[in-house]
Amino acid sequence: MAGRNGLFVPGPTNIPDRVLRSMVVSMEDHRSPRFPQLTLHCLRELKKVFKTTTGTTFLFPSSGTGCWEAALTNCLSSGDTVLIARFGQFSHLWADMCRRLGLEVQILECEWGEGAPVERYRDALAADRGHRIKAVLVTHNETATGVTSDVAAIRQVMRETGHPALLFVDAVSSLASIDFRMDEWEVDVCITGSQKGLMLPAGLGVTCVSEKALQARRGTANLPRCYFDYLDMLAQNENGYFPYTPALPLLYGLKESLAILEEEGLENVFRRHAYLAGGVRAAVHAGWNLSLCAKRPEWQSDTVSAIVVPSGIDGAKVIDRAFRRYNLSLGAGLSKVAGRVFRIGHLGDCNELMLLSALGGAEMAMIDCGVALEPGSGVAAAQRWWRANESAATGTTGGM
Ligand SMILES: *Cc1c(COP(=O)(O)O)cnc(C)c1O
């Protein structure tokens, strides 16, 4: 197909040309005396993105899922209880991994489209007088439903109940796009991957670990771990090396994407995501008269919108039509919401005009599939919203 594919799945995201160019490198000796510069630079600059001075950043050659596993196996023991709310495919998969690794999983079942149920976390923690729960797991941004949860509030109930469990946060589709505060929220392990807000290809598991979590690894935690052992990584990273061959081009890409984030300014990056999401939501509500999967406004994600298709319409057909006819990649409805939603990712290296193409393509595909819509209705609503909210726009990514 001629022209570029419109890539609007919520990860992998569009890669700035600067980042693409930075990764065209020859392989080099990762044991050379020059190599540590690159490692130490990336690990140090990443701390700013996690908003930590006390945490330790790690880069594993994996995707985000590998860092889920690293958090569990480094810090916990067989039979330990973890507390997790399940409200979408990613929180479901993480809970499933816990079970498969031999943990006791206490699940707070929620409707898909809800966010982390803060009061139910409080009740579960307050009821756990013997402190059997060793880790509290929260999915900051549930990518399947376009729902952002209040991690600060979960930490607050942990403080109020005096519960000593570790706090693990999946920020795979929020870090570097939606505000995240490792130190302020006293997060023990934060997990992300390279292919979402960090605007890189998939292939790096990016994680940040608190001193308390490292203490758990050094202490009695007994789940088997080897490739993902924090301590092996730490011992080599301290001198700027890795315990095995690192994903070299991705490290150069990361260096460049961190520079782009720094140039725009992290707070501006968050504002831009909120602003772009505002236009997409205007298209959904005012333009198309449709609703989002997110059940409350405060849960609406600034990185991905899951749009509920009218009853009688198959969301999978809309996505298929968009791809085949318009070369537009939209996110599928996963598992429980398969066929009921399609998703537009609006994270990473993204701006108004890119999103107008996604909205224009989505509405053509919906009309083709029988949805009663005026052509241009969503596009016009987004245009109006962005023009009316110019003050919220803060420049563009440096993705030239
Ligand atoms: C994408 C995603 C994952 C999975 O990450 P991979 O990099 O594909 O392993 C986990 N959690 C959330 C919230 C995600 O969006």
The ligand as an SDF file (V2000), in Angstrom:
LIG
                    3D

 15 15  0  0  0  0  0  0  0  0999 V2000
    1.7870   -3.4740   26.5690 C   0  0  0  0  0  0  0  0  0  0  0  0
    1.4690   -3.7430   27.9920 C   0  0  0  0  0  0  0  0  0  0  0  0
    2.0120   -4.8240   28.6910 C   0  0  0  0  0  0  0  0  0  0  0  0
    2.8320   -5.8670   28.0140 C   0  0  0  0  0  0  0  0  0  0  0  0
    4.0390   -5.3750   27.6910 O   0  0  0  0  0  0  0  0  0  0  0  0
    4.9590   -6.1410   26.6300 P   0  0  0  0  0  0  0  0  0  0  0  0
    6.0300   -5.1310   26.4180 O   0  0  0  0  0  0  0  0  0  0  0  0
    4.1100   -6.3950   25.4350 O   0  0  0  0  0  0  0  0  0  0  0  0
    5.4310   -7.3640   27.2850 O   0  0  0  0  0  0  0  0  0  0  0  0
    1.7620   -4.9420   30.0280 C   0  0  0  0  0  0  0  0  0  0  0  0
    0.9770   -4.0760   30.6690 N   0  0  0  0  0  0  0  0  0  0  0  0
    0.3990   -3.0410   30.0380 C   0  0  0  0  0  0  0  0  0  0  0  0
   -0.4660   -2.1090   30.8140 C   0  0  0  0  0  0  0  0  0  0  0  0
    0.6320   -2.8410   28.6910 C   0  0  0  0  0  0  0  0  0  0  0  0
    0.0600   -1.8120   28.0460 O   0  0  0  0  0  0  0  0  0  0  0  0
  1  2  1  0
  2  3  1  0
  2 14  2  0
  3  4  1  0
  3 10  2  0
  4  5  1  0
  5  6  1  0
  6  7  2  0
  6  8  1  0
  6  9  1  0
 10 11  1  0
 11 12  2  0
 12 13  1  0
 12 14  1  0
 14 15  1  0
M  END
$$$$
